[in-house]
Amino acid sequence: MQRNVSNTVHTDSISEVNVSDRRKSLWKRITRNWELYILIAPAFLYFLIFHYGPMYGIQIAFKNFLPARGIADSPWVGFTHFKRFFESYYFWDLLWNTLSISLYELAVGFPLPILLALAFNEIKNGFFKRTVQTVTYAPHFISVVVMAGIIITFLSPSTGIIIKFIEWSGFTAPNLLTDPAWFKTMYVLSGVWQSTGWGTIIYLAALSAVDPQLHEAAIMDGASRFRRIISINIPTIIPTITILLILSIGSILGVGFEKILLLQNALNMSSSDVIDTFVYRTGLINVQYSFSTAVGLFNSAVNAILLITVNQIARRTTEHSLW
């Protein structure tokens, strides 16, 4: 019995020594690389204050938040707000609109930057290449408000230049701003026009790592340009494509409400109302803070689950994943 006690005391003392050694080692690393820690401090503080700090308020999703009583003193209601959302008549409509817009945008908008980057990489005329890149990059720098104004102006039934062109061509122009059947197409295509050029940058950076000797050897073997793109360029950017696809699927319910809110009206509401616009309307306009927080938490939880699931699938099937 005494021997067991002495062994336990000896083990505890060894553990305390190991912890102390680890702390000293950590402090030595910090003092040795203090410049790097100072460099990363602003980013660390930013995420700590503006991303992790507000998570304290997530608890109001499980409370009946009363501003007069504050977060801590508001009564707990459990999963009442989640149950209310899941059982509401608009739940499936919101989920369908959000998923359909996201999947539509992913199917159309994800491959285009890849194809455009591959095309840019094959252009040998430097002036033409820079000109086309500048033209395709430029829409990215247009703010969402200005972009929505451009869309409304171009698609106006009375004065819109695109509507006038369709009518001039002998076709009957649909009302693209108010017809629910056209809202998703209008939203996705305008987003593709704005972001495709900018999305090529990361793929062009990956393509710059291709060893020119691989192309030279392929040319010597008689490979055509198309064959070299398929066999050399695309395999080089597969890791980048995988990572960006994982991130895109991980935010599939995060459509964003700014552009949709600016293009939304009473006539296209059945097709344009998504989870984010519902959270905005419920929380800030109708002042239902707890309910809107529960809906937003559900949205974030689904995105996190999708991100982890897709990353695990990519990790098991390929050599590329986020972690």
Legacy VTK file of the C-alpha trace (Angstrom):
# vtk DataFile Version 3.0
C-alpha trace
ASCII
DATASET POLYDATA
POINTS 323 float
0.000 0.000 0.000
2.811 2.379 0.927
4.638 1.406 -2.254
1.543 2.290 -4.365
1.202 5.640 -2.638
4.875 6.415 -3.204
4.564 5.435 -6.873
1.543 7.711 -7.262
3.360 10.632 -5.661
6.394 9.983 -7.867
4.202 9.900 -11.006
2.464 13.161 -10.027
5.803 14.866 -9.453
7.044 13.701 -12.872
3.851 15.045 -14.513
4.297 18.413 -12.804
7.906 18.552 -14.007
6.818 17.734 -17.588
4.153 20.449 -17.517
6.684 22.921 -16.158
9.183 21.957 -18.876
6.560 22.373 -21.579
5.633 25.815 -20.275
9.281 26.872 -20.236
9.760 25.501 -23.755
6.674 27.367 -24.978
7.850 30.615 -23.388
11.285 30.167 -24.983
9.717 29.709 -28.409
7.599 32.825 -27.908
10.555 34.954 -26.806
12.720 33.576 -29.597
10.123 34.373 -32.296
8.429 37.387 -30.727
8.379 39.280 -34.039
6.215 36.592 -35.628
3.793 36.624 -32.699
3.479 40.408 -32.941
2.855 40.039 -36.668
0.008 37.575 -36.111
-1.454 39.424 -33.097
-3.769 41.801 -35.094
-5.356 38.903 -36.984
-5.679 36.887 -33.774
-7.325 39.802 -31.952
-9.631 40.450 -34.896
-10.994 36.898 -34.901
-11.114 36.796 -31.101
-13.074 40.046 -30.759
-15.307 40.037 -33.845
-15.814 36.304 -34.484
-15.414 34.368 -31.243
-16.526 37.103 -28.835
-20.023 37.468 -30.326
-20.563 33.730 -29.904
-21.554 34.545 -26.332
-24.853 35.768 -27.750
-25.649 32.436 -29.418
-27.352 31.374 -26.202
-30.324 33.635 -26.925
-31.347 31.041 -29.544
-32.293 28.882 -26.535
-33.843 31.738 -24.549
-36.729 34.132 -24.779
-34.458 37.151 -25.045
-35.748 40.262 -23.324
-33.537 43.342 -23.894
-34.585 44.833 -20.568
-33.317 41.764 -18.690
-30.227 41.132 -20.799
-28.829 37.878 -22.142
-27.926 36.296 -18.813
-31.270 36.916 -17.086
-33.578 36.061 -19.988
-35.556 32.831 -19.396
-34.497 29.580 -21.042
-36.940 28.017 -23.518
-34.791 25.171 -24.882
-35.407 24.216 -28.502
-38.731 26.057 -28.774
-37.528 28.458 -31.469
-35.983 25.656 -33.530
-39.186 23.623 -33.305
-41.193 26.672 -34.347
-38.992 27.140 -37.412
-39.018 23.485 -38.456
-42.794 23.256 -38.114
-43.532 26.528 -39.918
-45.160 26.513 -43.354
-42.293 28.496 -44.876
-39.443 26.211 -43.720
-39.293 24.039 -46.830
-39.727 27.013 -49.153
-36.799 28.830 -47.528
-34.650 25.706 -47.575
-35.462 24.968 -51.211
-34.787 28.528 -52.372
-31.476 28.622 -50.499
-30.308 25.220 -51.750
-31.443 25.738 -55.340
-29.714 29.111 -55.666
-26.518 27.791 -54.055
-26.394 24.621 -56.166
-27.232 26.589 -59.318
-24.446 29.039 -58.527
-22.026 26.204 -57.732
-22.831 24.297 -60.941
-22.447 27.344 -63.184
-20.001 29.545 -61.313
-17.458 27.003 -60.055
-16.200 25.524 -63.380
-16.022 28.833 -65.287
-12.985 30.320 -63.454
-11.146 27.046 -64.055
-11.881 27.100 -67.792
-11.049 30.797 -68.034
-7.755 30.327 -66.179
-6.788 27.459 -68.493
-7.598 29.683 -71.475
-5.598 32.613 -70.076
-2.654 30.317 -69.487
-2.573 29.397 -73.182
-2.614 32.994 -74.453
0.832 34.030 -75.620
0.085 37.618 -76.620
0.921 39.546 -73.442
-1.000 42.734 -74.307
-4.169 40.859 -75.290
-3.915 38.650 -72.196
-3.537 41.615 -69.827
-6.402 43.456 -71.507
-8.811 40.525 -71.269
-7.807 39.852 -67.663
-8.421 43.483 -66.710
-11.849 43.441 -68.377
-12.869 40.247 -66.580
-11.446 41.382 -63.205
-13.126 44.799 -63.256
-16.703 43.730 -62.291
-15.365 42.267 -59.029
-14.647 45.774 -57.746
-18.230 46.959 -58.260
-20.067 47.142 -54.944
-23.180 45.059 -54.387
-25.414 48.140 -54.261
-24.074 49.461 -57.572
-24.324 45.989 -59.113
-27.968 45.715 -58.076
-28.605 49.170 -59.564
-26.988 48.116 -62.852
-29.106 44.942 -62.982
-32.329 46.845 -62.287
-31.449 49.504 -64.883
-30.503 47.006 -67.612
-33.515 44.760 -66.975
-36.153 47.453 -66.506
-39.282 46.534 -68.551
-39.603 50.102 -69.862
-36.031 51.333 -70.366
-33.744 48.342 -69.856
-31.164 47.960 -72.627
-31.239 44.158 -72.448
-35.042 44.098 -72.604
-34.975 46.468 -75.593
-32.421 44.273 -77.361
-34.569 41.166 -76.840
-37.605 42.992 -78.230
-35.547 44.375 -81.128
-34.529 40.791 -81.950
-38.207 39.891 -82.408
-38.754 38.016 -79.150
-41.135 38.709 -76.288
-39.026 39.843 -73.347
-39.962 38.305 -69.991
-40.209 40.495 -66.933
-36.903 39.384 -65.411
-37.206 41.550 -62.299
-40.602 40.348 -61.143
-41.064 36.864 -62.600
-40.131 34.278 -59.909
-39.151 31.770 -62.598
-36.345 34.067 -63.815
-35.027 35.375 -60.505
-32.519 32.577 -59.805
-31.113 32.685 -63.323
-30.755 36.457 -63.165
-29.083 36.261 -59.756
-26.650 33.483 -60.697
-25.631 34.839 -64.108
-25.026 38.332 -62.774
-22.914 36.828 -59.995
-20.934 34.774 -62.500
-20.260 37.874 -64.583
-19.034 39.719 -61.515
-16.848 37.027 -59.947
-15.570 34.690 -62.675
-12.601 36.830 -63.712
-11.487 37.394 -60.137
-11.789 33.683 -59.406
-9.185 32.860 -62.052
-6.376 34.478 -60.056
-5.811 31.566 -57.677
-5.889 29.042 -60.553
-3.407 31.088 -62.587
-1.134 31.150 -59.548
-1.369 27.348 -59.343
-0.702 27.006 -63.077
2.461 29.090 -62.750
3.958 26.184 -60.774
3.836 23.873 -63.799
7.337 22.800 -64.822
7.964 23.996 -68.426
10.042 20.879 -69.017
6.878 18.785 -68.763
5.349 20.691 -71.686
8.597 20.477 -73.643
8.740 16.714 -73.147
5.056 16.378 -74.119
5.635 18.400 -77.293
8.587 16.178 -78.174
6.266 13.162 -77.785
3.775 14.760 -80.174
1.114 15.763 -77.617
-1.363 18.385 -78.817
-2.146 21.500 -76.828
-5.455 20.024 -75.668
-3.719 16.830 -74.531
-1.153 18.871 -72.574
-3.938 20.801 -70.839
-5.674 17.550 -69.870
-2.550 15.661 -68.803
-0.376 18.406 -67.288
-2.264 21.591 -66.419
-5.437 20.134 -64.935
-3.671 17.594 -62.651
-1.523 20.477 -61.366
-4.540 22.484 -60.207
-6.540 19.511 -58.856
-5.445 20.242 -55.225
-6.584 23.866 -55.582
-9.875 22.786 -57.157
-10.475 20.309 -54.317
-9.861 22.850 -51.560
-12.066 25.513 -53.173
-14.823 22.970 -53.824
-14.784 21.926 -50.163
-15.042 25.564 -49.075
-17.849 26.223 -51.558
-19.901 23.244 -50.368
-19.215 24.250 -46.757
-21.019 27.542 -47.360
-23.823 26.155 -49.493
-26.531 27.602 -47.225
-24.686 30.911 -46.899
-26.086 32.595 -49.993
-25.855 36.043 -48.413
-28.679 38.513 -48.187
-27.280 41.803 -49.564
-27.734 41.277 -53.293
-30.884 39.182 -52.920
-32.409 41.791 -50.613
-31.673 44.573 -53.119
-33.253 42.621 -56.001
-36.138 41.246 -53.970
-39.693 42.541 -54.375
-43.193 41.395 -53.524
-43.671 39.692 -56.909
-40.552 37.503 -56.882
-40.625 36.780 -53.136
-41.676 33.154 -53.660
-38.397 32.476 -55.433
-36.038 34.974 -53.788
-36.734 34.562 -50.079
-33.809 32.599 -48.594
-32.731 31.814 -45.033
-30.446 34.850 -44.753
-33.096 37.334 -45.890
-35.576 35.676 -43.529
-33.133 36.070 -40.619
-32.614 39.736 -41.504
-36.345 40.424 -41.787
-37.264 38.475 -38.653
-34.471 39.761 -36.438
-33.975 43.394 -37.414
-37.370 44.352 -38.809
-39.735 42.225 -36.725
-37.460 42.367 -33.637
-37.651 38.623 -32.930
-34.051 38.302 -31.798
-34.184 34.833 -30.277
-36.094 33.288 -33.162
-33.825 34.818 -35.822
-30.736 33.710 -33.887
-32.050 30.144 -33.798
-32.614 30.179 -37.555
-29.153 31.630 -38.156
-27.598 29.037 -35.834
-29.343 26.259 -37.750
-27.932 27.682 -40.987
-24.396 27.840 -39.588
-24.619 24.349 -38.076
-25.657 22.805 -41.390
-22.801 24.592 -43.178
-20.317 23.330 -40.577
-21.597 19.746 -40.886
-21.364 19.897 -44.676
-17.841 21.302 -44.498
-16.637 18.562 -42.144
-18.388 15.808 -44.114
-17.067 16.867 -47.510
-13.589 17.358 -46.082
-13.634 13.828 -44.646
-14.810 12.411 -47.983
-12.025 14.273 -49.800
-9.531 13.089 -47.209
-10.503 9.439 -47.714
-10.749 9.518 -51.509
-7.930 11.916 -52.404
-4.715 13.234 -50.921
-6.083 16.765 -50.634
-8.192 18.177 -47.796
-8.405 21.189 -45.512
-7.093 19.258 -42.506
LINES 1 324
323 0 1 2 3 4 5 6 7 8 9 10 11 12 13 14 15 16 17 18 19 20 21 22 23 24 25 26 27 28 29 30 31 32 33 34 35 36 37 38 39 40 41 42 43 44 45 46 47 48 49 50 51 52 53 54 55 56 57 58 59 60 61 62 63 64 65 66 67 68 69 70 71 72 73 74 75 76 77 78 79 80 81 82 83 84 85 86 87 88 89 90 91 92 93 94 95 96 97 98 99 100 101 102 103 104 105 106 107 108 109 110 111 112 113 114 115 116 117 118 119 120 121 122 123 124 125 126 127 128 129 130 131 132 133 134 135 136 137 138 139 140 141 142 143 144 145 146 147 148 149 150 151 152 153 154 155 156 157 158 159 160 161 162 163 164 165 166 167 168 169 170 171 172 173 174 175 176 177 178 179 180 181 182 183 184 185 186 187 188 189 190 191 192 193 194 195 196 197 198 199 200 201 202 203 204 205 206 207 208 209 210 211 212 213 214 215 216 217 218 219 220 221 222 223 224 225 226 227 228 229 230 231 232 233 234 235 236 237 238 239 240 241 242 243 244 245 246 247 248 249 250 251 252 253 254 255 256 257 258 259 260 261 262 263 264 265 266 267 268 269 270 271 272 273 274 275 276 277 278 279 280 281 282 283 284 285 286 287 288 289 290 291 292 293 294 295 296 297 298 299 300 301 302 303 304 305 306 307 308 309 310 311 312 313 314 315 316 317 318 319 320 321 322
